[in-house]
Amino acid sequence: MYYITKRMEIAGCHSLDLPYESKCSRLHGHNWIITIYCKAQELNAQGMVMDFTEVKERIHSQLDHQNLNEVLPFNPTAENIARWICDQIPTCYRVEVQESIGNTAIYEK
């Protein structure tokens, strides 16, 4: 099995739809640190699990400097964002989304 990890930073804002009073219900921003884990039994024709640039382009181009409520079709919690990112990349099996120091959500297939 072959493994790669791609880490990137995304600037974005969101507000959460919550059934209780929370400051997170108001629009606010983060510099998200996203770590994407991919694996493959066999390497592609170029000798890669997946090109690091392609991994970044699939996510960074859609989320960076965006209001995540406007570009994602769900309540943009870190947990939901992690699952969505994993679904965008065929070889992905795990995603970590850090929205601030000490607050990280992990999704794993």
The first five atom37 places (N, CA, C, CB, O) and aatype in JSON, in Angstrom:
{
  "aatype": [12, 18, 18, 9, 16, 11, 1, 12, 6, 9, 0, 7, 4, 8, 15, 10, 3, 10, 14, 18, 6, 15, 11, 4, 15, 1, 10, 8, 7, 8, 2, 17, 9, 9, 16, 9, 18, 4, 11, 0, 5, 6, 10, 2, 0, 5, 7, 12, 19, 12, 3, 13, 16, 6, 19, 11, 6, 1, 9, 8, 15, 5, 10, 3, 8, 5, 2, 10, 2, 6, 19, 10, 14, 13, 2, 14, 16, 0, 6, 2, 9, 0, 1, 17, 9, 4, 3, 5, 9, 14, 16, 4, 18, 1, 19, 6, 19, 5, 6, 15, 9, 7, 2, 16, 0, 9, 18, 6, 11],
  "atom_mask": [
    [1, 1, 1, 1, 1],
    [1, 1, 1, 1, 1],
    [1, 1, 1, 1, 1],
    [1, 1, 1, 1, 1],
    [1, 1, 1, 1, 1],
    [1, 1, 1, 1, 1],
    [1, 1, 1, 1, 1],
    [1, 1, 1, 1, 1],
    [1, 1, 1, 1, 1],
    [1, 1, 1, 1, 1],
    [1, 1, 1, 1, 1],
    [1, 1, 1, 0, 1],
    [1, 1, 1, 1, 1],
    [1, 1, 1, 1, 1],
    [1, 1, 1, 1, 1],
    [1, 1, 1, 1, 1],
    [1, 1, 1, 1, 1],
    [1, 1, 1, 1, 1],
    [1, 1, 1, 1, 1],
    [1, 1, 1, 1, 1],
    [1, 1, 1, 1, 1],
    [1, 1, 1, 1, 1],
    [1, 1, 1, 1, 1],
    [1, 1, 1, 1, 1],
    [1, 1, 1, 1, 1],
    [1, 1, 1, 1, 1],
    [1, 1, 1, 1, 1],
    [1, 1, 1, 1, 1],
    [1, 1, 1, 0, 1],
    [1, 1, 1, 1, 1],
    [1, 1, 1, 1, 1],
    [1, 1, 1, 1, 1],
    [1, 1, 1, 1, 1],
    [1, 1, 1, 1, 1],
    [1, 1, 1, 1, 1],
    [1, 1, 1, 1, 1],
    [1, 1, 1, 1, 1],
    [1, 1, 1, 1, 1],
    [1, 1, 1, 1, 1],
    [1, 1, 1, 1, 1],
    [1, 1, 1, 1, 1],
    [1, 1, 1, 1, 1],
    [1, 1, 1, 1, 1],
    [1, 1, 1, 1, 1],
    [1, 1, 1, 1, 1],
    [1, 1, 1, 1, 1],
    [1, 1, 1, 0, 1],
    [1, 1, 1, 1, 1],
    [1, 1, 1, 1, 1],
    [1, 1, 1, 1, 1],
    [1, 1, 1, 1, 1],
    [1, 1, 1, 1, 1],
    [1, 1, 1, 1, 1],
    [1, 1, 1, 1, 1],
    [1, 1, 1, 1, 1],
    [1, 1, 1, 1, 1],
    [1, 1, 1, 1, 1],
    [1, 1, 1, 1, 1],
    [1, 1, 1, 1, 1],
    [1, 1, 1, 1, 1],
    [1, 1, 1, 1, 1],
    [1, 1, 1, 1, 1],
    [1, 1, 1, 1, 1],
    [1, 1, 1, 1, 1],
    [1, 1, 1, 1, 1],
    [1, 1, 1, 1, 1],
    [1, 1, 1, 1, 1],
    [1, 1, 1, 1, 1],
    [1, 1, 1, 1, 1],
    [1, 1, 1, 1, 1],
    [1, 1, 1, 1, 1],
    [1, 1, 1, 1, 1],
    [1, 1, 1, 1, 1],
    [1, 1, 1, 1, 1],
    [1, 1, 1, 1, 1],
    [1, 1, 1, 1, 1],
    [1, 1, 1, 1, 1],
    [1, 1, 1, 1, 1],
    [1, 1, 1, 1, 1],
    [1, 1, 1, 1, 1],
    [1, 1, 1, 1, 1],
    [1, 1, 1, 1, 1],
    [1, 1, 1, 1, 1],
    [1, 1, 1, 1, 1],
    [1, 1, 1, 1, 1],
    [1, 1, 1, 1, 1],
    [1, 1, 1, 1, 1],
    [1, 1, 1, 1, 1],
    [1, 1, 1, 1, 1],
    [1, 1, 1, 1, 1],
    [1, 1, 1, 1, 1],
    [1, 1, 1, 1, 1],
    [1, 1, 1, 1, 1],
    [1, 1, 1, 1, 1],
    [1, 1, 1, 1, 1],
    [1, 1, 1, 1, 1],
    [1, 1, 1, 1, 1],
    [1, 1, 1, 1, 1],
    [1, 1, 1, 1, 1],
    [1, 1, 1, 1, 1],
    [1, 1, 1, 1, 1],
    [1, 1, 1, 0, 1],
    [1, 1, 1, 1, 1],
    [1, 1, 1, 1, 1],
    [1, 1, 1, 1, 1],
    [1, 1, 1, 1, 1],
    [1, 1, 1, 1, 1],
    [1, 1, 1, 1, 1],
    [1, 1, 1, 1, 1]
  ],
  "atom_positions": [
    [[0.85, -1.18, 0.0], [0.0, 0.0, 0.0], [0.89, 1.24, 0.0], [-0.96, 0.0, 1.23], [1.91, 1.28, 0.69]],
    [[0.49, 2.23, -0.78], [1.19, 3.51, -0.85], [0.33, 4.59, -0.2], [1.54, 3.88, -2.33], [-0.9, 4.56, -0.31]],
    [[0.97, 5.53, 0.47], [0.26, 6.6, 1.17], [0.89, 7.95, 0.85], [0.27, 6.34, 2.69], [2.11, 8.06, 0.7]],
    [[0.04, 8.97, 0.75], [0.52, 10.35, 0.69], [-0.31, 11.19, 1.64], [0.45, 10.91, -0.77], [-1.43, 10.82, 2.01]],
    [[0.25, 12.33, 2.03], [-0.45, 13.3, 2.86], [-0.24, 14.67, 2.24], [0.04, 13.26, 4.34], [0.88, 15.04, 1.89]],
    [[-1.33, 15.42, 2.1], [-1.25, 16.8, 1.59], [-1.85, 17.71, 2.66], [-2.0, 16.96, 0.21], [-2.98, 17.52, 3.09]],
    [[-1.07, 18.71, 3.06], [-1.52, 19.67, 4.05], [-1.61, 21.04, 3.39], [-0.56, 19.71, 5.29], [-0.72, 21.42, 2.63]],
    [[-2.69, 21.77, 3.68], [-2.87, 23.09, 3.07], [-3.61, 23.99, 4.04], [-3.64, 22.98, 1.74], [-4.26, 23.53, 4.98]],
    [[-3.5, 25.28, 3.8], [-4.22, 26.27, 4.6], [-5.26, 26.94, 3.72], [-3.25, 27.31, 5.22], [-4.99, 27.3, 2.57]],
    [[-6.45, 27.11, 4.28], [-7.55, 27.75, 3.58], [-8.11, 28.84, 4.47], [-8.64, 26.72, 3.18], [-8.4, 28.59, 5.64]],
    [[-8.28, 30.02, 3.93], [-8.94, 31.1, 4.65], [-10.41, 31.09, 4.23], [-8.27, 32.5, 4.35], [-10.72, 31.08, 3.04]],
    [[-11.3, 31.08, 5.21], [-12.72, 31.07, 4.89], [-13.56, 31.42, 6.09], [0.0, 0.0, 0.0], [-13.12, 31.33, 7.23]],
    [[-14.78, 31.82, 5.8], [-15.7, 32.14, 6.89], [-16.91, 31.22, 6.83], [-16.15, 33.63, 6.83], [-17.18, 30.59, 5.81]],
    [[-17.61, 31.16, 7.94], [-18.85, 30.39, 8.0], [-19.65, 30.84, 9.22], [-18.55, 28.86, 8.08], [-19.14, 31.54, 10.09]],
    [[-20.88, 30.44, 9.24], [-21.72, 30.56, 10.42], [-22.44, 29.23, 10.57], [-22.74, 31.78, 10.32], [-22.79, 28.59, 9.57]],
    [[-22.65, 28.81, 11.78], [-23.25, 27.5, 12.02], [-24.72, 27.63, 12.38], [-22.49, 26.77, 13.12], [-25.11, 28.52, 13.14]],
    [[-25.52, 26.74, 11.84], [-26.93, 26.66, 12.17], [-27.05, 25.73, 13.38], [-27.79, 26.14, 10.95], [-26.97, 24.51, 13.25]],
    [[-27.24, 26.32, 14.56], [-27.25, 25.56, 15.8], [-28.58, 25.77, 16.53], [-26.07, 25.97, 16.69], [-29.16, 26.85, 16.45]],
    [[-29.06, 24.75, 17.25], [-30.33, 24.87, 17.97], [-30.18, 25.53, 19.34], [-30.95, 23.51, 18.14], [-31.13, 25.53, 20.12]],
    [[-29.04, 26.09, 19.62], [-28.78, 26.77, 20.89], [-28.0, 28.05, 20.61], [-28.0, 25.84, 21.88], [-27.42, 28.2, 19.53]],
    [[-27.98, 28.96, 21.56], [-27.28, 30.22, 21.37], [-25.77, 29.98, 21.41], [-27.69, 31.25, 22.44], [-25.25, 29.33, 22.32]],
    [[-25.09, 30.51, 20.41], [-23.64, 30.33, 20.31], [-23.06, 31.45, 19.47], [-23.28, 28.94, 19.69], [-23.69, 31.9, 18.5]],
    [[-21.88, 31.91, 19.83], [-21.22, 32.93, 19.01], [-20.89, 32.37, 17.62], [-19.93, 33.43, 19.7], [-20.71, 33.14, 16.68]],
    [[-20.82, 31.06, 17.49], [-20.53, 30.44, 16.19], [-21.7, 30.55, 15.22], [-20.16, 28.98, 16.38], [-21.54, 30.24, 14.04]],
    [[-22.85, 30.97, 15.69], [-23.99, 31.2, 14.81], [-23.82, 32.48, 14.0], [-25.28, 31.26, 15.63], [-24.5, 32.68, 12.99]],
    [[-22.92, 33.34, 14.45], [-22.62, 34.56, 13.71], [-21.49, 34.28, 12.71], [-22.23, 35.73, 14.69], [-20.64, 33.42, 12.94]],
    [[-21.49, 35.01, 11.62], [-20.45, 34.85, 10.62], [-19.08, 35.15, 11.23], [-20.72, 35.77, 9.4], [-18.89, 36.2, 11.85]],
    [[-18.15, 34.24, 11.04], [-16.79, 34.39, 11.56], [-15.83, 33.61, 10.67], [-16.68, 33.9, 13.04], [-16.26, 32.75, 9.9]],
    [[-14.55, 33.91, 10.77], [-13.58, 33.28, 9.88], [-12.52, 32.48, 10.59], [0.0, 0.0, 0.0], [-12.29, 32.63, 11.8]],
    [[-11.87, 31.63, 9.83], [-10.76, 30.81, 10.31], [-9.7, 30.73, 9.22], [-11.24, 29.39, 10.73], [-10.01, 30.91, 8.04]],
    [[-8.49, 30.47, 9.61], [-7.47, 29.98, 8.69], [-7.4, 28.48, 8.96], [-6.05, 30.71, 8.89], [-6.69, 28.03, 9.86]],
    [[-8.15, 27.75, 8.18], [-8.29, 26.3, 8.35], [-7.0, 25.61, 7.91], [-9.5, 25.77, 7.55], [-6.43, 25.96, 6.88]],
    [[-6.55, 24.64, 8.69], [-5.45, 23.77, 8.28], [-6.08, 22.41, 7.94], [-4.32, 23.64, 9.42], [-6.68, 21.76, 8.8]],
    [[-5.93, 22.02, 6.7], [-6.55, 20.79, 6.23], [-5.46, 19.81, 5.85], [-7.5, 21.07, 5.02], [-4.54, 20.13, 5.1]],
    [[-5.58, 18.6, 6.39], [-4.64, 17.53, 6.05], [-5.43, 16.4, 5.41], [-3.86, 17.03, 7.32], [-6.38, 15.87, 5.99]],
    [[-5.01, 16.04, 4.21], [-5.7, 15.03, 3.42], [-4.79, 13.81, 3.28], [-6.1, 15.59, 2.01], [-3.63, 13.94, 2.9]],
    [[-5.33, 12.65, 3.6], [-4.59, 11.39, 3.54], [-5.16, 10.54, 2.41], [-4.66, 10.63, 4.89], [-6.36, 10.29, 2.36]],
    [[-4.28, 10.1, 1.51], [-4.7, 9.27, 0.37], [-3.87, 7.99, 0.35], [-4.54, 10.05, -0.96], [-2.75, 7.94, 0.85]],
    [[-4.46, 6.97, -0.24], [-3.72, 5.71, -0.38], [-4.13, 5.0, -1.66], [-3.98, 4.79, 0.84], [-5.2, 5.25, -2.22]],
    [[-3.25, 4.11, -2.11], [-3.52, 3.32, -3.31], [-2.75, 2.02, -3.23], [-3.15, 4.11, -4.59], [-1.61, 1.98, -2.76]],
    [[-3.37, 0.98, -3.68], [-2.73, -0.33, -3.75], [-1.63, -0.32, -4.81], [-3.77, -1.44, -4.06], [-0.56, -0.9, -4.63]],
    [[-1.92, 0.36, -5.92], [-0.97, 0.47, -7.03], [-0.78, 1.94, -7.38], [-1.47, -0.34, -8.28], [-1.7, 2.74, -7.21]],
    [[0.39, 2.29, -7.86], [0.65, 3.65, -8.3], [0.07, 3.88, -9.69], [2.16, 3.94, -8.28], [-0.07, 2.94, -10.48]],
    [[-0.26, 5.14, -10.0], [-0.78, 5.44, -11.33], [0.36, 5.4, -12.36], [-1.48, 6.84, -11.34], [1.5, 5.08, -12.02]],
    [[0.06, 5.74, -13.59], [1.04, 5.65, -14.68], [2.24, 6.57, -14.46], [0.38, 5.99, -16.0], [3.32, 6.33, -15.0]],
    [[2.05, 7.62, -13.66], [3.15, 8.55, -13.37], [3.93, 8.14, -12.12], [2.61, 9.96, -13.2], [4.86, 8.84, -11.72]],
    [[3.56, 7.02, -11.51], [4.27, 6.56, -10.32], [3.8, 7.24, -9.04], [0.0, 0.0, 0.0], [4.58, 7.38, -8.09]],
    [[2.54, 7.68, -9.01], [2.01, 8.41, -7.86], [0.71, 7.78, -7.35], [1.78, 9.88, -8.22], [0.0, 7.11, -8.1]],
    [[0.43, 8.01, -6.08], [-0.91, 7.72, -5.56], [-1.86, 8.71, -6.23], [-0.97, 7.84, -3.97], [-2.89, 8.32, -6.78]],
    [[-1.5, 9.98, -6.16], [-2.22, 11.08, -6.82], [-1.29, 12.28, -6.79], [-3.6, 11.39, -6.11], [-0.54, 12.46, -5.83]],
    [[-1.34, 13.1, -7.8], [-0.49, 14.28, -7.85], [-0.86, 15.24, -6.73], [-0.6, 14.98, -9.23], [-2.04, 15.57, -6.57]],
    [[0.11, 15.7, -5.94], [-0.14, 16.62, -4.84], [-0.85, 17.89, -5.33], [1.18, 16.99, -4.14], [-1.72, 18.43, -4.64]],
    [[-0.47, 18.35, -6.51], [-1.09, 19.56, -7.07], [-2.57, 19.34, -7.33], [-0.38, 19.99, -8.36], [-3.38, 20.23, -7.07]],
    [[-2.93, 18.18, -7.83], [-4.34, 17.88, -8.1], [-5.14, 17.81, -6.8], [-4.47, 16.56, -8.87], [-6.27, 18.29, -6.74]],
    [[-4.55, 17.23, -5.76], [-5.23, 17.17, -4.46], [-5.54, 18.59, -4.0], [-4.35, 16.43, -3.41], [-6.66, 18.89, -3.59]],
    [[-4.55, 19.46, -4.06], [-4.74, 20.84, -3.61], [-5.78, 21.56, -4.46], [-3.42, 21.61, -3.65], [-6.67, 22.23, -3.93]],
    [[-5.68, 21.44, -5.79], [-6.59, 22.15, -6.68], [-8.04, 21.76, -6.45], [-6.22, 21.88, -8.12], [-8.93, 22.61, -6.51]],
    [[-8.3, 20.49, -6.18], [-9.68, 20.02, -5.99], [-10.34, 20.67, -4.78], [-9.69, 18.5, -5.82], [-11.56, 20.87, -4.77]],
    [[-9.56, 20.99, -3.76], [-10.12, 21.54, -2.53], [-9.88, 23.04, -2.41], [-9.53, 20.82, -1.32], [-10.82, 23.81, -2.22]],
    [[-8.65, 23.44, -2.53], [-8.27, 24.83, -2.33], [-9.05, 25.76, -3.27], [-6.77, 25.01, -2.55], [-9.52, 26.81, -2.85]],
    [[-9.18, 25.37, -4.53], [-9.85, 26.22, -5.51], [-11.33, 26.41, -5.19], [-9.71, 25.62, -6.9], [-11.92, 27.42, -5.58]],
    [[-11.94, 25.48, -4.48], [-13.36, 25.59, -4.16], [-13.63, 26.3, -2.83], [-13.98, 24.21, -4.11], [-14.67, 26.93, -2.66]],
    [[-12.69, 26.2, -1.88], [-12.97, 26.68, -0.53], [-12.2, 27.93, -0.11], [-12.68, 25.61, 0.43], [-12.68, 28.67, 0.75]],
    [[-11.03, 28.18, -0.68], [-10.19, 29.27, -0.18], [-10.83, 30.63, -0.43], [-8.82, 29.21, -0.83], [-11.33, 30.91, -1.53]],
    [[-10.82, 31.48, 0.6], [-11.38, 32.83, 0.56], [-12.85, 32.83, 0.14], [-10.57, 33.71, -0.38], [-13.28, 33.63, -0.69]],
    [[-13.6, 31.9, 0.73], [-15.02, 31.77, 0.44], [-15.83, 31.85, 1.72], [-15.31, 30.45, -0.28], [-15.32, 31.61, 2.82]],
    [[-17.1, 32.2, 1.57], [-18.07, 32.01, 2.64], [-18.56, 30.58, 2.46], [-19.28, 33.07, 2.59], [-19.27, 30.29, 1.5]],
    [[-18.18, 29.69, 3.35], [-18.47, 28.26, 3.18], [-19.96, 27.98, 3.18], [-17.8, 27.47, 4.28], [-20.39, 26.98, 2.6]],
    [[-20.76, 28.82, 3.82], [-22.21, 28.65, 3.78], [-22.75, 28.82, 2.36], [-22.89, 29.65, 4.71], [-23.79, 28.25, 2.01]],
    [[-22.05, 29.58, 1.54], [-22.5, 29.85, 0.17], [-22.02, 28.81, -0.82], [-22.04, 31.2, -0.27], [-22.63, 28.65, -1.88]],
    [[-20.94, 28.08, -0.52], [-20.39, 27.14, -1.5], [-20.6, 25.67, -1.12], [-18.92, 27.39, -1.67], [-20.37, 24.79, -1.95]],
    [[-21.02, 25.4, 0.1], [-21.25, 24.02, 0.53], [-22.73, 23.82, 0.82], [-20.4, 23.67, 1.78], [-23.38, 24.71, 1.38]],
    [[-23.29, 22.66, 0.45], [-24.73, 22.44, 0.58], [-25.16, 21.85, 1.94], [-25.19, 21.52, -0.51], [-26.11, 21.08, 2.01]],
    [[-24.45, 22.2, 3.02], [-24.74, 21.65, 4.33], [-24.26, 22.61, 5.4], [-24.08, 20.26, 4.51], [-23.56, 23.58, 5.09]],
    [[-24.62, 22.36, 6.65], [-24.14, 23.15, 7.78], [-22.61, 22.96, 7.85], [-24.84, 22.72, 9.13], [-22.15, 21.85, 8.12]],
    [[-21.82, 24.02, 7.62], [-20.37, 23.85, 7.45], [-19.6, 23.71, 8.77], [-19.83, 25.03, 6.69], [-18.75, 24.53, 9.1]],
    [[-19.92, 22.66, 9.52], [-19.12, 22.32, 10.69], [-17.81, 21.72, 10.21], [-19.88, 21.33, 11.64], [-17.72, 21.26, 9.07]],
    [[-16.81, 21.72, 11.05], [-15.52, 21.12, 10.68], [-15.71, 19.64, 10.33], [-14.5, 21.27, 11.83], [-15.05, 19.12, 9.42]],
    [[-16.6, 18.97, 11.05], [-16.85, 17.53, 10.79], [-17.45, 17.32, 9.4], [-17.8, 16.95, 11.86], [-17.01, 16.44, 8.66]],
    [[-18.45, 18.13, 9.06], [-19.07, 18.0, 7.74], [-18.11, 18.38, 6.62], [-20.33, 18.87, 7.66], [-18.12, 17.76, 5.56]],
    [[-17.29, 19.39, 6.86], [-16.3, 19.79, 5.86], [-15.3, 18.66, 5.63], [-15.57, 21.09, 6.3], [-14.93, 18.38, 4.49]],
    [[-14.85, 18.02, 6.69], [-13.9, 16.91, 6.57], [-14.48, 15.79, 5.71], [-13.51, 16.37, 7.96], [-13.79, 15.25, 4.84]],
    [[-15.75, 15.43, 5.96], [-16.38, 14.36, 5.17], [-16.49, 14.78, 3.71], [-17.77, 14.02, 5.73], [-16.21, 13.98, 2.82]],
    [[-16.9, 16.03, 3.46], [-17.06, 16.51, 2.09], [-15.74, 16.47, 1.34], [-17.62, 17.93, 2.09], [-15.69, 16.03, 0.19]],
    [[-14.66, 16.92, 1.99], [-13.35, 16.9, 1.35], [-12.96, 15.48, 0.98], [-12.28, 17.51, 2.28], [-12.48, 15.23, -0.12]],
    [[-13.17, 14.55, 1.89], [-12.83, 13.14, 1.63], [-13.58, 12.62, 0.4], [-13.15, 12.27, 2.86], [-13.03, 11.87, -0.39]],
    [[-14.83, 13.02, 0.25], [-15.65, 12.57, -0.88], [-15.2, 13.17, -2.21], [-17.09, 12.92, -0.63], [-15.55, 12.63, -3.26]],
    [[-14.45, 14.26, -2.19], [-14.01, 14.92, -3.42], [-12.81, 14.25, -4.07], [-13.68, 16.36, -3.14], [-12.52, 14.49, -5.24]],
    [[-12.12, 13.4, -3.32], [-10.86, 12.82, -3.8], [-10.96, 11.29, -3.73], [-9.64, 13.34, -2.96], [-11.05, 10.73, -2.64]],
    [[-10.93, 10.63, -4.87], [-11.17, 9.18, -4.9], [-10.23, 8.35, -4.02], [-11.07, 8.7, -6.3], [-10.65, 7.34, -3.46]],
    [[-8.97, 8.75, -3.9], [-8.02, 7.94, -3.14], [-7.97, 8.33, -1.65], [-6.63, 8.09, -3.74], [-7.21, 7.74, -0.88]],
    [[-8.77, 9.31, -1.26], [-8.74, 9.81, 0.11], [-9.44, 8.84, 1.06], [-9.4, 11.2, 0.2], [-10.49, 8.28, 0.74]],
    [[-8.84, 8.64, 2.23], [-9.45, 7.81, 3.25], [-9.56, 8.51, 4.61], [-8.67, 6.53, 3.41], [-10.23, 8.0, 5.51]],
    [[-8.91, 9.66, 4.76], [-8.93, 10.38, 6.03], [-8.67, 11.87, 5.79], [-7.89, 9.79, 7.02], [-7.85, 12.23, 4.95]],
    [[-9.38, 12.71, 6.53], [-9.18, 14.16, 6.45], [-9.22, 14.74, 7.86], [-10.26, 14.84, 5.55], [-10.07, 14.37, 8.67]],
    [[-8.29, 15.64, 8.12], [-8.29, 16.39, 9.37], [-8.54, 17.85, 9.02], [-6.94, 16.21, 10.16], [-7.89, 18.41, 8.14]],
    [[-9.48, 18.47, 9.73], [-9.8, 19.88, 9.52], [-9.6, 20.59, 10.85], [-11.27, 20.07, 8.98], [-10.36, 20.39, 11.8]],
    [[-8.57, 21.42, 10.9], [-8.28, 22.21, 12.11], [-8.79, 23.62, 11.85], [-6.74, 22.21, 12.46], [-8.29, 24.32, 10.98]],
    [[-9.8, 24.03, 12.64], [-10.34, 25.38, 12.44], [-9.67, 26.4, 13.34], [-11.84, 25.38, 12.68], [-9.71, 27.6, 13.06]],
    [[-9.06, 25.94, 14.4], [-8.26, 26.8, 15.27], [-7.38, 25.89, 16.12], [-9.17, 27.73, 16.17], [-7.62, 24.68, 16.19]],
    [[-6.39, 26.46, 16.75], [-5.49, 25.65, 17.58], [-6.33, 24.97, 18.67], [-4.35, 26.52, 18.2], [-7.06, 25.63, 19.41]],
    [[-6.2, 23.69, 18.75], [-6.93, 22.93, 19.76], [-8.27, 22.4, 19.29], [0.0, 0.0, 0.0], [-8.91, 21.63, 20.01]],
    [[-8.74, 22.78, 18.09], [-10.03, 22.32, 17.57], [-9.85, 21.68, 16.21], [-11.04, 23.5, 17.49], [-9.71, 22.36, 15.19]],
    [[-9.86, 20.36, 16.2], [-9.67, 19.6, 14.97], [-10.75, 18.54, 14.85], [-8.27, 18.96, 14.94], [-11.04, 17.82, 15.81]],
    [[-11.33, 18.44, 13.67], [-12.28, 17.37, 13.37], [-11.62, 16.39, 12.41], [-13.61, 17.94, 12.77], [-10.87, 16.79, 11.53]],
    [[-11.91, 15.11, 12.6], [-11.31, 14.07, 11.75], [-12.44, 13.22, 11.17], [-10.31, 13.18, 12.57], [-13.35, 12.79, 11.88]],
    [[-12.35, 12.99, 9.87], [-13.27, 12.05, 9.22], [-12.42, 10.96, 8.6], [-14.17, 12.77, 8.13], [-11.4, 11.24, 7.97]],
    [[-12.83, 9.72, 8.78], [-12.11, 8.59, 8.21], [-13.12, 7.61, 7.65], [-11.2, 7.9, 9.27], [-14.09, 7.24, 8.32]],
    [[-12.88, 7.19, 6.39], [-13.76, 6.21, 5.75], [-13.58, 4.86, 6.41], [-13.47, 6.1, 4.24], [-14.24, 3.89, 6.03]]
  ]
}
